[in-house]
Amino acid sequence: MAIDTFSWAVRIGAEEQLSVAALSAQFGDGYSQIASAGINAAIETWTLSCNGDITEMKQVRSFLKDHVITSFWWENPWGEKKLYRVKKDSITPNFTTGVFVDISFTFLEAPSP
């Protein structure tokens, strides 16, 4: 099965949140120990938006709705091509005029197949 690619341009101002899962133990003598909490411990979350005419934004909205569960390829602003999914309840269209739409959404890094 082919994996789709998100190819629309996103607006300037993309924001990344990087979460690293780690286990830690604090001992009574002041010593602490920290370790990775798995093989995919670092997960990226990107807050993004696109804007354009209603015809193009319908296509973006459809893609976003279809990829809440299904992973897709996207090249992030760091130039890294990775798999992502759309965060549920994050798709927010805003009709600035009758024919111009701004859509904000969030991408969550997905585990590689």
C-alpha positions as CSV (number, residue, x, y, z in Angstrom):
1,M,0.0,0.0,0.0
2,A,1.4,3.4,-1.0
3,I,1.8,6.0,1.7
4,D,0.4,9.5,0.8
5,T,2.5,12.7,1.1
6,F,1.3,16.1,2.4
7,S,2.6,18.4,-0.3
8,W,0.9,21.7,0.4
9,A,2.9,24.7,1.5
10,V,2.4,25.6,5.2
11,R,2.4,29.2,6.4
12,I,5.5,30.7,8.0
13,G,5.4,30.3,11.8
14,A,5.3,26.5,12.1
15,E,5.9,25.6,15.7
16,E,7.5,22.4,16.9
17,Q,7.1,20.7,20.3
18,L,9.6,17.9,21.0
19,S,8.7,15.5,23.8
20,V,11.3,13.0,25.0
21,A,10.0,10.1,27.1
22,A,12.5,9.3,29.9
23,L,12.5,7.3,33.1
24,S,14.3,8.7,36.1
25,A,15.1,7.6,39.6
26,Q,16.2,10.0,42.4
27,F,18.2,8.4,45.2
28,G,18.6,9.7,48.8
29,D,22.3,10.6,48.5
30,G,21.5,13.1,45.7
31,Y,22.4,10.7,42.8
32,S,19.8,10.5,40.0
33,Q,19.7,8.1,37.1
34,I,17.9,8.7,33.8
35,A,17.2,6.4,30.9
36,S,15.3,6.3,27.6
37,A,11.7,5.1,27.9
38,G,11.7,3.2,24.6
39,I,13.3,3.0,21.2
40,N,11.1,5.9,19.8
41,A,11.4,8.1,22.8
42,A,11.5,11.5,21.0
43,I,8.2,12.5,19.4
44,E,7.6,15.7,17.4
45,T,4.4,17.7,17.4
46,W,3.9,20.4,14.8
47,T,1.3,23.2,14.9
48,L,0.7,24.4,11.4
49,S,-1.6,26.3,9.1
50,C,-2.4,26.6,5.4
51,N,-4.4,29.3,3.6
52,G,-5.8,29.8,0.1
53,D,-8.9,29.8,-2.0
54,I,-11.8,27.6,-0.9
55,T,-11.2,25.1,-3.8
56,E,-7.6,24.3,-2.7
57,M,-8.4,24.3,1.0
58,K,-11.2,21.8,0.4
59,Q,-8.5,19.4,-0.8
60,V,-6.3,20.2,2.3
61,R,-9.3,19.6,4.6
62,S,-10.1,16.3,2.9
63,F,-6.5,15.1,3.2
64,L,-6.3,16.1,6.9
65,K,-9.6,14.3,7.7
66,D,-8.4,11.2,6.0
67,H,-5.1,11.1,7.9
68,V,-6.1,11.2,11.5
69,I,-5.7,7.5,11.7
70,T,-3.6,6.8,8.6
71,S,0.1,8.0,8.5
72,F,1.5,10.1,5.7
73,W,4.9,11.5,4.7
74,W,5.8,15.2,5.3
75,E,9.0,17.1,5.1
76,N,9.2,19.2,8.2
77,P,11.0,22.7,8.3
78,W,14.2,21.0,9.4
79,G,14.2,19.2,6.0
80,E,13.5,15.8,7.6
81,K,11.0,13.5,5.8
82,K,9.1,11.6,8.4
83,L,5.8,9.9,8.9
84,Y,3.1,11.9,10.7
85,R,-0.7,11.7,11.5
86,V,-3.1,14.5,12.1
87,K,-4.0,15.1,15.7
88,K,-7.6,14.4,16.3
89,D,-9.7,17.5,17.0
90,S,-7.0,19.9,15.7
91,I,-8.4,20.7,12.2
92,T,-9.8,24.3,12.5
93,P,-10.9,26.1,9.3
94,N,-11.4,29.9,9.5
95,F,-13.3,31.6,6.6
96,T,-11.6,35.0,6.4
97,T,-13.7,35.9,3.4
98,G,-16.3,34.0,1.4
99,V,-13.6,32.4,-0.9
100,F,-10.4,32.6,1.3
101,V,-9.9,30.0,4.0
102,D,-7.2,29.6,6.7
103,I,-6.9,26.1,8.2
104,S,-4.9,25.3,11.3
105,F,-4.0,21.8,12.3
106,T,-1.4,19.7,14.3
107,F,0.8,16.9,13.0
108,L,2.0,14.2,15.4
109,E,5.1,12.1,14.5
110,A,4.1,8.5,13.8
111,P,6.2,5.4,14.3
112,S,7.9,4.1,11.2
113,P,6.4,1.0,9.7
